[in-house]
């Protein structure tokens, strides 16, 4: 494109821009802070939590999905203790809760390779139905979030227990994040559906 064609294009574009109400600046300028952010379509809640680790708590709503929140923790045992402690005061005010019993205890934790072994006190067996599914998902998702952990073996006082999964079945074996698909809020965007016939 030569200089003459470029100038002609600019001349034709200027009236169009000014008719749309877009003012042209003659020099760079600072944009006021109040004009820098676009308003969000949906109201969002943020929690004043920090840390490099995540725990999973229950958010209000019809689906009662799990959402990750940040916590500062040095190891697996500490992180699970923070999970058992439940939401902070600010999180509770925002209607964030937990499905785990307040008197639940983590009896022991250890990792062998990519599997974490977590032994729980018997209070976990007091949960039933959706509360049990949600509580188990909280434990598994929090543990799997730790570096190097891919599966979790939950036991109760050293004994295996039939844990529910999102598929509607139970297992006393290893639990993975895929066993709780649809129970937690995904950070992945929705993928477009494939066109018919593909």
C-alpha positions as CSV (number, residue, x, y, z in Angstrom):
1,X,0.0,0.0,0.0
2,X,1.5,3.3,-1.0
3,X,1.4,6.6,1.0
4,X,-1.3,8.2,-1.2
5,X,-3.7,5.2,-0.7
6,X,-3.0,5.2,3.1
7,X,-3.8,8.9,3.4
8,X,-7.0,8.5,1.3
9,X,-8.1,5.6,3.6
10,X,-7.4,7.8,6.7
11,X,-9.4,10.7,5.3
12,X,-12.3,8.4,4.5
13,X,-12.2,6.9,8.0
14,X,-12.1,10.2,10.0
15,X,-15.7,11.3,9.2
16,X,-16.9,7.8,10.1
17,X,-15.2,7.8,13.5
18,X,-16.3,11.3,14.4
19,X,-19.9,10.5,13.4
20,X,-19.8,7.5,15.8
21,X,-19.0,9.8,18.7
22,X,-15.4,8.6,19.1
23,X,-13.1,11.5,19.9
24,X,-9.7,11.4,18.4
25,X,-6.9,12.4,20.8
26,X,-4.0,14.4,19.4
27,X,-1.6,13.1,22.0
28,X,-1.4,10.1,24.5
29,X,-3.4,10.7,27.7
30,X,-4.0,8.8,31.0
31,X,-7.3,7.1,31.4
32,X,-8.9,7.7,34.8
33,X,-9.0,4.6,37.0
34,X,-12.8,4.7,37.1
35,X,-12.9,4.3,33.3
36,X,-10.4,1.4,33.1
37,X,-12.6,-1.5,34.1
38,X,-15.7,-2.6,32.3
39,X,-18.6,-3.5,34.5
40,X,-19.2,-7.2,35.0
41,X,-22.5,-8.6,33.7
42,X,-22.9,-10.8,36.7
43,X,-22.2,-9.8,40.3
44,X,-19.2,-11.8,41.5
45,X,-18.0,-12.4,45.1
46,X,-14.3,-12.3,46.0
47,X,-12.9,-13.5,49.2
48,X,-9.9,-11.9,50.9
49,X,-7.9,-15.1,51.1
50,X,-4.4,-15.7,50.1
51,X,-2.0,-18.6,49.8
52,X,-0.5,-20.9,47.2
53,X,-2.8,-23.9,48.0
54,X,-6.5,-24.5,47.4
55,X,-9.3,-26.0,49.5
56,X,-12.8,-26.7,48.2
57,X,-15.9,-25.3,49.9
58,X,-19.6,-25.3,49.1
59,X,-21.1,-22.2,47.5
60,X,-24.7,-21.2,47.9
61,X,-27.2,-21.8,45.1
62,X,-29.4,-24.6,43.8
63,X,-26.5,-26.7,42.6
64,X,-24.4,-26.4,45.8
65,X,-21.3,-26.7,43.8
66,X,-17.8,-26.7,45.2
67,X,-15.5,-23.8,44.6
68,X,-11.8,-23.5,45.3
69,X,-10.5,-20.8,47.7
70,X,-6.9,-20.0,48.6
71,X,-5.2,-21.0,51.8
72,X,-1.6,-20.8,53.0
73,X,-0.3,-24.3,53.8
74,X,3.1,-26.0,54.0
75,X,2.0,-29.7,53.6
76,X,-0.8,-32.1,53.0
77,X,-1.8,-32.5,56.7
78,X,-2.0,-28.8,57.3
79,X,-4.0,-28.2,54.2
80,X,-6.6,-30.8,55.2
81,X,-6.8,-29.3,58.7
82,X,-7.6,-26.0,57.0
83,X,-10.3,-27.7,55.0
84,X,-11.8,-29.3,58.2
85,X,-11.8,-25.8,59.8
86,X,-14.2,-24.7,57.1
87,X,-14.9,-21.2,55.7
88,X,-13.6,-18.0,57.1
89,X,-16.0,-15.4,58.6
90,X,-16.0,-13.4,55.4
91,X,-16.7,-16.6,53.4
92,X,-19.5,-17.6,55.7
93,X,-21.1,-14.1,55.3
94,X,-21.0,-14.8,51.5
95,X,-22.9,-18.1,52.2
96,X,-19.9,-20.3,51.6
97,X,-20.1,-23.5,53.7
98,X,-18.7,-27.0,54.1
99,X,-20.3,-30.4,54.0
100,X,-17.7,-31.9,56.4
101,X,-18.7,-32.5,60.1
102,X,-17.0,-29.9,62.4
103,X,-15.8,-32.7,64.7
104,X,-14.2,-34.7,61.9
105,X,-10.5,-35.5,62.4
106,X,-7.7,-36.3,60.0
107,X,-6.1,-39.3,61.7
108,X,-3.2,-39.6,59.3
109,X,-2.0,-38.7,55.9
110,X,0.8,-40.0,53.7
111,X,1.7,-40.1,50.1
112,X,3.3,-43.0,48.1
113,X,4.1,-41.9,44.6
114,X,1.1,-40.2,43.1
115,X,-1.4,-41.6,45.6
116,X,-2.3,-39.9,48.9
117,X,-3.6,-42.0,51.7
118,X,-5.9,-40.1,54.1
119,X,-7.4,-41.8,57.2
120,X,-10.5,-40.1,58.7
121,X,-12.4,-40.4,62.0
122,X,-15.8,-42.0,62.0
123,X,-17.7,-38.7,62.0
124,X,-17.5,-38.8,58.2
125,X,-19.8,-41.8,58.1
126,X,-22.6,-39.7,59.7
127,X,-23.1,-38.0,56.4
128,X,-25.5,-39.4,53.8
129,X,-26.6,-38.6,50.3
130,X,-25.6,-35.3,48.7
131,X,-23.8,-34.2,51.9
132,X,-21.5,-37.3,51.8
133,X,-20.8,-36.9,48.1
134,X,-20.0,-33.2,48.6
135,X,-17.8,-33.9,51.6
136,X,-15.8,-36.6,49.9
137,X,-15.4,-34.4,46.9
138,X,-14.1,-31.6,49.2
139,X,-11.5,-34.0,50.6
140,X,-10.4,-35.5,47.3
141,X,-10.3,-32.3,45.3
142,X,-8.3,-30.5,48.0
143,X,-5.8,-33.4,48.3
144,X,-5.4,-33.8,44.5
145,X,-4.7,-30.1,44.2
146,X,-1.3,-30.8,45.9
147,X,1.6,-31.2,43.6
148,X,2.2,-34.8,42.4
149,X,-1.0,-36.2,43.8
150,X,-3.3,-37.9,41.2
151,X,-5.5,-40.2,43.3
152,X,-6.7,-40.4,46.9
153,X,-7.4,-43.5,49.1
154,X,-9.8,-42.5,51.9
155,X,-10.2,-44.8,54.9
156,X,-12.2,-44.6,58.1
157,X,-10.2,-45.6,61.2
158,X,-8.0,-47.7,58.9
159,X,-10.8,-49.4,57.1
160,X,-12.1,-49.0,53.6
161,X,-15.5,-47.5,53.1
162,X,-17.9,-47.3,50.1
163,X,-17.5,-43.7,48.9
164,X,-20.1,-42.2,46.5
165,X,-19.1,-40.8,43.1
166,X,-20.8,-38.3,40.8
167,X,-21.7,-41.3,38.5
168,X,-24.1,-42.6,41.2
169,X,-22.1,-45.6,42.1
170,X,-19.7,-46.2,45.1
171,X,-16.1,-47.3,45.4
172,X,-13.8,-48.2,48.2
173,X,-10.8,-47.9,45.8
174,X,-8.8,-44.9,44.7
175,X,-10.7,-41.7,44.1
176,X,-9.8,-39.2,41.4
177,X,-11.0,-35.7,40.3
178,X,-12.9,-37.4,37.4
179,X,-15.1,-39.2,40.0
180,X,-16.6,-35.8,40.9
181,X,-17.3,-34.3,37.5
182,X,-20.2,-31.8,37.9
183,X,-19.8,-31.5,41.6
184,X,-17.4,-28.5,41.5
185,X,-17.1,-25.3,39.5
186,X,-14.8,-25.8,36.6
187,X,-12.3,-23.1,35.7
188,X,-12.4,-24.4,32.1
189,X,-14.6,-22.5,29.6
190,X,-17.6,-24.2,28.1
191,X,-16.5,-25.8,24.8
192,X,-18.7,-25.2,21.8
193,X,-20.7,-28.2,20.7
194,X,-19.7,-30.0,17.5
195,X,-21.7,-29.3,14.4
196,X,-24.2,-32.1,13.5
197,X,-22.8,-34.9,11.5
198,X,-19.2,-34.7,12.8
